[in-house]
Amino acid sequence: MNLPGLFKKARYQRFHIEPRYYDPVKEDIENRTSRIKAEMGMSDAKTVDPGYRSRIEGSFRKNMKHATGNGVDQTIVLRLIIMVILIFMIGGYLYVGKEIFYLVLLAIPFYLWKRLRK
């Protein structure tokens, strides 16, 4: 028994899909007739839009411009800087010890000061 309230309870969502009708006999007949028409030279085959391929190629080219950019990509430079920092951190830990982490902690405010000064 439900008591009246101010708020409605959310109902669970039901999955509903409209099934498509599939007729294998009709599809087989269409495939055979199109194949026979193609063999006889009377093909009524739908041609692919000639601009379709160029649109796809153009979209890939547009994305490639973003990937390569003019000169060196900034993400590549950032990854290189992070990798170099990690290598120095590991090498510093092996040769110096924990003190290298304190040096990095001192370098962070200097970096932020330089960055915000611009």
C-alpha positions, -999 to +999 in steps of 0.1 A: +000+000+000+015+033-011+010+064+010+005+097-008+037+118-009+051+149-023+076+133-046+071+106-072+093+076-071+114+070-102+102+040-122+128+016-135+136+019-172+124-008-194+143-020-224+121-019-255+133-027-290+112-030-322+122-062-339+130-059-376+113-083-400+138-105-418+128-125-448+157-148-459+138-159-490+132-123-502+168-114-496+180-145-515+158-136-545+171-100-545+207-112-544+202-136-572+184-111-594+211-084-588+238-110-596+221-121-628+215-084-639+252-077-633+262-107-654+239-097-682+251-061-681+217-047-671+228-039-636+207-014-618+233-014-590+234+016-569+267+035-574+286+048-545+286+086-542+319+098-557+322+125-531+318+100-502+354+088-504+368+123-506+348+134-476+363+105-456+398+112-468+394+149-460+383+142-424+414+120-418+436+147-433+421+173-410+428+152-380+464+145-392+470+183-393+461+184-356+484+155-349+515+168-367+509+205-365+535+230-378+568+217-364+569+198-332+536+189-315+533+203-279+521+170-265+552+153-277+573+180-261+554+177-228+558+139-228+595+143-235+599+167-206+580+144-182+601+114-193+633+134-188+622+145-153+613+110-143+646+097-155+665+124-135+643+116-105+651+079-107+688+086-113+689+111-085+672+087-061+698+060-069+728+084-066+717+109-040+688+094-021+656+109-008+670+144-009+664+146-047+626+147-040+631+177-017+650+195-045+621+189-068+597+202-042+618+234-041+618+236-079+580+235-082+574+269-066+601+284-088+585+270-119+551+283-109+565+317-101+581+318-136+549+306-152+527+331-135+551+360-140+543+359-178 
